[in-house]
Amino acid sequence: MEEQRLRREFINIYFTTIKHIETEISKPLTQFRLSFEQYQILNDLATHEVATLTDIVAKRQVTKPAIARQLRVLRDLGYVTQASDNGDHRRRLLQLTPLGKRVEAQASALSKAEFDRWVAIMGEQKLLDLLTMLQTASELLLDTPAQTTK
């Protein structure tokens, strides 16, 4: 395929598919006023994968200011609290509030149902192939390698 046509088709698929994947993934979360990134923070807290802003920064490979903005929204919604660690007062621990726990559980169930719909439409193998291709693109084209869940 000639380079100009390949570029044109890539741009077309970006605008018609790739750009809209986040919108589709986020649809079940809108009733909780959550972005996909905010939901992931709630889920990471619920599964005890993170406990601090720094943990989230390392896991998601984004900047501290970006995570701080997401956390401010989650605190304003009443989903997350932040308090000093008793053992180290410089360390700020994040916790889900009771409302945050309920919202995370409901959002997770809806998110899983949406992904199950994707599996039913595309099939597991096609989704695995897409995941592998995106991980390869991340490793070859971007500065940071894709995080895998293997």
N, C-alpha and C positions, 0 to 999 in steps of 0.2 A: 504494500500500500504506500503510495507516495506520501512524503512527509507532510505536505500542506493539507492533504485530505485527512490524514491521521490526526493532525492537530485540530482541524475543524470538527471532526467527529468526537474527539475527546472533549472539546469545549461544549459541544452539544449535549453529550451525556452528563457532563458536569452540571449544566443548568437544568437538565430535565430529570436527573436521577440523584446524583451524589449530593448536590446541594439540598435536596428535599428529604434525604434519609433522616437527618436530625429532626426535621419537622414531624415525620411519621413516628419516629421513636418517642418523641416528646408528647404526642397527642394524649396518651392516657394520663399524663402528669399535669396537664393544664388545669384540671379541676382543683388541684392542690396549690396552684400558682407556682409550680416548680419548673425550672428548666431541667434538661437532662443532666447537666453538670451538677446542679443542686441536688437532684435525686441521687446521683452517684455518691455525693458526700454523705447524705443520709444513710444510704445503703452501706457504705464503708464503715460508718459509725455503728450501725446496727449489727454488723457482722464482726465488729471489733478489729477491723483491718487497719484502722487509723485511730489516733486518740488526740492528735494535735494538728494545728495548722501546718506545721513543718512536715508531719507525716503525710498529709494530703498533697502538699507540694511535691514531695519525693515520689509518691505513688502516681500522681497524674501528670507529672513533668510540666507543670505550669508555674507561673510566678506567684510569689507571696501576695502581691496586691490583688491579683485575679481571684485567689482563694479567699482573701479577706473580704472582697466585695460579695462573693457568694455566701460566705458565712454571715455577713451583716444582714442579708435578705433572710436567711434561715432563722437568725435570731429575732428579726422583726416579725416574722410569721409565727414565732413562738415554738419552733420545731427543735431548736438547739440552744444550749446554754454553754457558757465558757467560764471556768473557774480556775483559780490557782491550784496547783498540785500541792498537797500537804507536805510532801517530801522535798519539793523544790519550788519555791514561790515564784521563780522566774518562768517556770513551765506552766502553760495555760492548757488545761484539759477540756476537751469538747465532750458534751454528752447530749443525747437525745432527751427531750422532755417527754412526758407521757403522751402529749399530743403528737410530738415528732415520731414516737414509736408507732402510734396508730397510723399516722399518715404514711410512714415508710412501709409498713406492712401492706396497707391498701394499695399504695403505688407499686410495690413490688408485684403484687398479684395481678394488677392491670398490665404492667409492663411485660410480665411473663406471658399473659394471655395474648398480647399483641405480637410478641416474638413467636409464640406457638402458631399464630396465624401466618406469619412469614414462612415458618417451616412447612406448614401445610400447603402453602401456595408454591414455594420454590423447591421444597425438598431439602433434606439435611445435607446431601452431598453437594448440591449447588451452593448452599450457604457456606459449607466448609471450603469449597473451591474459591468462593469470593473472599472469605476471610484470609485464606492463604495468599491470594493475589494481593490483597491490601497490605498484609504483613510484609510481603516481599517489596512492595512499592515503598512502604515506610522505611525499611532497612536500606534500600538502595538510593532513594531520592531525598529522604529527610535526614536531618542531623541526629535524630533520636530513633533508636530501634523500637519497633512495635512491642508492646507488652503482650505476652501470650498467656493463655490460661491452660497450657498443656500439662 
